[in-house]
Amino acid sequence: MFIPVSSEIKTPSRKASFWILYAGFLLSVVIGIGLLGEICVRLFIPRSAWTFSVAKDDWQPDLEIGWVNKSNRDITSRDDGPEIRFQLNPDGLQPASTTEAKRQGSKRVMIFGDSCTVGRAVPEDERLAQHLKRQLTSDFPDLEVICAGVQGYSTDQSLILMKRLLPRYRPDVVIHMVCDNDFGGNESSIAYGLSKPMFTLNQDQSVQLIPPTKEAIDKTWNVGWGSGWKYYLQHSALYRIVRPAIFRLRFGTETDWRQSNMLGGATPQAQIEMLSKANWRLFAALIQEMDETCRKNGAMLILSQHPHSWEVWDQSSTEEQSFWLHRKLQSVADAYNVRFCGVVPFFMQHNREGPFHLVPRDPHCNGKGYEMTARCYADYLRSTRTFAPNLSQP
């Protein structure tokens, strides 16, 4: 059958065709520049600047805490050095062989904190928990040291995790490692783009939990880089080299000290200025709640800190800057009768053994730094006869 062609059918105008071709040309240029940048980064910039693990890859969403370590995580990765195997038990704890059942007559130490406690960038044998176990083997051969650290955690999240795990794992000693970038997270319901719980301070100085909503968890967790081309873009060398700058722009570091604190200050003085803005009464109340939680579960709390590179190694830092956080934590511990093990003086006394961090890559400890922290903890546990009469005096 013959169907007449309507004279009303219009063809694209020359002007429209020009703009379509122009847009295609610009897109091709952008893609080309991106590919060229990717090649240049991989060829001319050290791998240490752009090969690193993404913390979110190790997390799973949690309606109570915001996120937790993935159950039974077992992955081998390589940043800028040897391949590192990262293994966790069903509750996201290290070592992966850790079980709830406690051997009769044994003692347990559980260490809580953030990425500085996890030690993700060094082999498991060089992480804090393993070093501490070796340090105390001669004194107490049946000692278990469990790492309950989760990357990105602030003090409030560690408190909630303690409440969940202590009744099940029944440790004798709990060590909470404070990091200088925890304080912004304590006063924010968003950290690293994800929804999290936070506490408010009541008039009687007790804390009130404000949990995240399921909607908030789902909304923040599902944004971004799950699969497909977005996944490959996030793991490109070009993206990772500019990622820190993107994070700083994204979280408004010039206007929100909390997000800026979590990302780390550009200088020691900048970080101390942000720490001065923190609600230290809220922090003290969280530590009190930790102490009460430990006592209820038959454990003793020891407050400590991760020794940042600018505190124990940066020669440009003044003595006041190096000991600023140490003294603040000491004052909180003294005021509320909590045991405090300060690592900064110990590191300063053994400064010649450094460096203790993965400089210039990041501020986390290297194997030597974790060994040094373990030595400090072991000396403290011995000197205070924490497991007496099982541990001997130094």
N, C-alpha and C positions, 0 to 999 in steps of 0.2 A: 504494500500500500504506500502510495506517495504521501509524504507528510511535508507540507510546505514549511520552509524555514522562516521564522518570524523575523521581520526586519527590526524588531524591538530589542533583540539580543545585542548586548553591548560588550565590546572588548575593552580591556584595561587601557586607560589613557597612557600616553607617553610619560606623563609626569609621574603617575602611580608606578609604572614599570621602573622608572629611574630610581625612585625611593626604595622599592623592593630590592633592586640590585645593589643599591648603595648600602642598605642595611645588611645584606648578605656579605658584602665586601668588608664592612666594619667588623662583623662577627668573625669572619675568617682571619682578619688582622689580630683581633683580640685572642683568638685561639692560638694563632701562630706565635704571638708574643708570649703567651702562657707556656706553650711547649718549649720555646727557646729559653725562657726563664727556668723551667724545670731542668732542662739539660745543663744549663750553666751552674745552677745550684749544686747539682749532683757531681759536676766535674771540678768545680773550683772552690767550693765551700766545704770545710771539714765536716765529716759525717756527724760529729758530736753536736753540731749546731742544729741539725734537723732530723736526726734519728732518735726518737724517744718513744716510750710507751705512753698511750693515752689512758689516764686513770679510769675513765668511764668504761673502757673495755673490760675492766675487772669488776665492775659493779652490776648489781641488779636492783631495781626499785623496791623500796620497803615502805609500807604505808605508815609505819610508826617512826622510823628514823630517817626517812628520806631515801637512803640507799645503804646497802650492805655489800660485803664481798660476795661474789658468786659462789654458790655451793660447789664443792669438789672441783674448783678451778685447777686446770692443769695445762699450762701453755709454756712453750719455749719461744723466747724472743731474743733478738739481738739489737742493741742500740748502737753503741760505739765500743765494742770490745767483744769478749767471749759470749757465747750463747748462755742465756740465763733461764733456768726452769723455775716457774712460779707455780707452787702447788698449795692447795688449801683443803681443809677437811669440810664436811657438810655444813658446818657453821661459819665457814670462811676464816678459819684459824690456821696458824702455822705452829708446828709442822703439820703436814697433812695426816700424819699418823695419830694425831691427838684424838682421844676419845673422852666421853663424859666420865666413864668409869675411872675412878682414882685408885691406884694401887695401894694396898694396905701398907701403912707405915711410910708412904712417900709424902713429899712436900711439893706444893705447886706455887709457881710465880706466874701471874698473868700480867702482861704489859699492854696498856691501852694508849692510843694516840692516833696520829695521822700518818701521812706518807713517810715521815721521818722515822716512825716506829716500824713501818712495814719493811723498809729497806729494799724496795722493788728493783733498784738499779744495780744491786750487787748479788752475787750468788748466795744461796740460802746459808751455806756454811760460813759466810762472812757477815751475816746479819746479827743484830743485837741479841736475839734470844739464844742463838747457838753459841755466841761468844760468852754470854753469861752462864750458860750451862757448863761450858768447859772451865770457866773460872772457878766454879764452885764444886766441880766433880770430886776433888780430893777431900773437901770438907763434908760433902753430902752426895754420895754417889747415886742415890735414888731420887734426885731432884728433877722435876719437870719444869721447863720454862716455856710458856705458851705466849705467842704473839697474837693479840686481839686487835691490832691496829688496822685502821681502814683509811685509805687515802682520802684527803679532803675533809676529814672530820674536825669539828670544833669541840670544845669542852662539853657542850650540852649533848651532842650526839654520843660522845664517849660515855657520858653518864647513863643515858638510856640503854646503851649496849651493855654496860655493867649490870644494870638491873635485870636484863634478859639472861645474861650468861652466868653470873656468879652463883645463883641457886643450883645450876646444873653442873658446873665444873668445879665448884667448891675450892677455889685457890686459898692458900694460906697468906700470900702476899700479893697485893695489887699495886703495880707501879703505873702512875699516869704521867705520861710525858707531854708537857705543854710545849707548844711551838709558838714563836713570836707572831705567827699569822692566824692564830686561833680566835683572837678577840673580836675581830669583825664578824666572824661567823656566829659567835655567841649572841649577837644582837641583830641578826638578820634571818629572815625566813626564806631567803634565796642565797644559795652559794654555788658558784661556778655554773650558774644558769639553771640550777635544779632547786626544786622546792624542798625545804627541810623544816623540822620542828624548831621551836625556840622557847625559851622560858622568860617569864616576866617576874619581877621582884615584888612580893607583897609587902604591906606595911610592917609586918612582923619579921621581915627579912627572909621569909621562906620563899620558895620558887613555885611558880605556877606554869605548868606545861601548856603550850599552845601547839597542838599537833598539826601537821599538814593535812589538807583535805585530799581525798582521792582524786578529785578533779584537778587540783593543783599539781599533784604528783604526775598524773597522766599527761597534763598539758605540757609541763616542762620536760618530762622525760622523753616524750615522743617527738619533740622538735629537733630537727637537724639531720644527723648524719647516720641514719640506720643502715642503709644498704644502697646498692646501685651506684650510680655515678657520684653521688654525694660521699659515699664511703671512700672511693678512690681519690676524690678531690681532697678529703681531709687527710689522707695518708700520703699525699704528694709532698715532695721535698720543698717545693715553692710555697705551699700553704703553711707548712710547719715553720719555715724560716720567718714568716710574717705573723704567725699565730699569736705570739706574746703581745705584739702591738694591737692586733685585732681584739684580743681580750681586754686590753686596757681601754680601748675606745668603746667596746661593747658595754662594759660595766661602769663607765663614767667615773674613772678614778680621780678626776679633778674635783668632783662634787660629793662623792660618797666615800668617806674614809673607811667604811666597813669593807666594801669591795676592794678598795685599794690595799687595805691591810692584808686581805686574804691572798692577793697576788704578790705581796711583798713590796716593801718600800724601796725606792731607787737608791737610797743611802741609809746608813744607820740612823742618822739624825731624823730623816723623814719617817722611818719606821717607829722610832721612839715618840715622835710627835703624834703619830696615829695611836700608839699604845696609850699615850696620856689622855686621849679622848675616850678610852674604853670605860665601861661601867664596871669598875673594880669591885663594887659591892655585889653586883650580880655574879661576877666570877667567884668571889669568895663564897657566896651562897651555893653555887654549883659544887665547889670543892667540899663544903660542909655536907651536902647531900651525898656526894660520893663517899665521904668518910662514914656517914650513917649507913649507907648501903653495904659497905664493906663490913662494918661491925655486925650488922644483922645477919650477914652470911659467914661469920667467923673468920674474916680476913682482915689484914692490916693494910691501910692505904699509905703509900709513899708518894708524895708529890715530887716531880722532877721536871726537867726540861730538855728539849733538844738543843744542843749547843750550836747555834748558828755560826757560820764561818766568820761573820763580822764581829762576833763576840769573842772568839778564841783564836782567830788567825789573821784577820785584817789589821795590818800594821797601822793603818790610818785611823782606826777607832781609838778614842780616848778611853782611859780607865773607867770613867763615869758611864760611857756608852756601853762598854763591854759588860759591866756589872749591873746595868740599869734593871733589866728584867729579872736577873737573879735576886737582887735585893727586894724587888716588889713581891716576887713569889715567896721569898723567905719571910717577909712581913705578914703575908696572908697566912702562911703555915703557922707562924708563931702565934698570931692572934686567935687562931681557932684550934690550936693544939693538934695540928696535923704534922706528921713526920715529913721532913723535907731533905732530899738528897741533891745538893747543888753540884752540877757537873762543871760549871764554868771555872771555878777555882782549880779543880783537878786538871782540866785541860791546860790552863795557863801554867801550872806547875810543870807540865810535861810538854811544853810547847815545841821543844826541839824534835819531838817524835813526829810532828806533823809534816805535811798538811793532813787534815782530818776529813776533808770534804771533796766532793767530786768537782772541784773547781777546774776550769771556769764553767763547766757544763751546768751545774745546778748546786743548790745549797745543802743537799742531802749528804749524809756521811758516806765516806768510802769504808772499806773493810777496816782500816786502821781506826777510823773514828768510832765505829761500833765496838771495836775491841776496847778502845779507851773508855767509852761509856760503860761497858760491861765491867771493866776493872774498877771503875768508880763505884758502881752499884755493889759489886762483890765486897769491896772494902767496907762500904756502909753496912751491908748486911752482917758482916763479921763483927764490926766494931760495936754494933748495937745488939749483937747476939739475938738476932731476929728469930732464928730457929733453935735457940739454946734449949737443951744442951747439945743439940746435934751439930751445930757449927762451932768451931773452935774460935778462940780469940785470935786476933792477928798477931 
